[in-house]
């Protein structure tokens, strides 16, 4: 296995509920607030691990991350990247990457960002997270660092714009335990600990020393943890919050109440066959059984009757290079074909398959169980609250899990699934053919050749039925456009970014 097989992706944890009120102001053409302006956003979970961004999941905590920390680059809606703490960047060879750092950056406590601080951050992130290919970092003057990688890293810009690119200040680096209480970042907002309540309410004030402070629209930004979609919608209706994560059942009601509904490409809803070796469920070791399960589920009916989304048979997210449109229809709904494959594999009467998920995805699991029952596969449904489910799932406790997985790019997505060290490959299944296909794509600098290589890996995983993909979900987000404008999503992420938010005139 090559060095790239040491890639490990990050996983996140969970939290609780409550609500608070907010008010808004006006804005002028320069993007600066014309008067005191506040905004309150509902978030689904409290930050796991306190305020240490190395323990966060970008899709879940992106908005909190963007408020309290800043990264080297900012992602844009079109998939491009803008300067942030880095003003210039380039590959100088297949394994060397150079970044020029912004001067005059200070952290919330007044400490300065230096090239040495950046070096320490990068070295920290190289330990088991998305930058595991990073071998060493050289400081080249006051404003430049050179990153040396084991091989070419095609998704590096994306990674540097997400959690692995968030820069922690010197005090946070020296005392990581301090990050359990408050962030130590150079973000557009500073954390107001005295006004906040852990796992409930997080209050931030505009950072006047932020490098792009003139574009920071709000004087106060408050995040409320509300882990129930209906409760979040009710808080929006009552004016307690101005923006919120949302679920499809409330879309019509939100539109009817005059709220704006933001839609975007969401996560991949799928059943992952964790027990690929068949230790607990011997049937799962046979690819024909996994294929049969894929044929047995009516994805079109689920999309029509339960939740909208892009029906697909492949695991790759449509906003990544690994996505191959021709694979979407690999498994059509075919009960006869499913029964034929099960019989050929030695399971003409079916078998029992434990599948675990969270309460949020229980309806989806029930729909899958109903379809599988028609071919003799009895689903043992194991449904747990997310706070209990996450540690159990990440420990590989369940032979199969139903989970919506967000994307962090082709490299990180497939590293987490097919490498024996991958974070969602929790039972360390080792398929050397998949690893070879991964390495062929992960180390390819030519874009066209790399996409071809990713497609080959995506086809292999689809044909071998490592998962039961249901759909790429549609992400919904509600907001009050009388309070806020600039609601945009960075390509590949689930929630609107805070970068462009401004008070409504």
Secondary structure, 3 states (H helix, E strand, C coil): CCHHHHCCCCCCCCCCCCCCCCCCCCECCCCCECCCCEEEEEECCCCCCCCCHHHCCHHHHHHHHHHHCCECEEECCCCCEEECCEEEEEECCCCEEEEEECCCCECCCCCECCHHHHHHHHHHHCCCCCCCCEEEEEECCCCEEEEEECCCCCCHHHHHCCHHHECCCHHHHHCHHHHHCCCCCCCCEEECHHHCECCCEEEEEECCCCCCHHHCCCCEEEEEECCCHHHHHHHHHCCCCCEEEECHHHHHHHHHCCCEEEEEEEEEEEEEECCCCCCCCHHHHCHHHHHHHHHHCCHHHHHHHCCCEEECCCCCCCCCCCCCHHHCCCCCCCHHHHHHHHHHCCCCCCEEEEEEEEHHHHHHHHHHHHHHHCCCEEEEEEEECHHHHHHHHHCCCCCEEEEEECCCCHHHHHHHHHCCCCCCCCCCCCCHHHHHHHHHHHCCCCHHHHHHHHHHHHHHHHHCCCEEEEEEEEEEEEECCCCEECCCECCCCCCECCCCCEECC
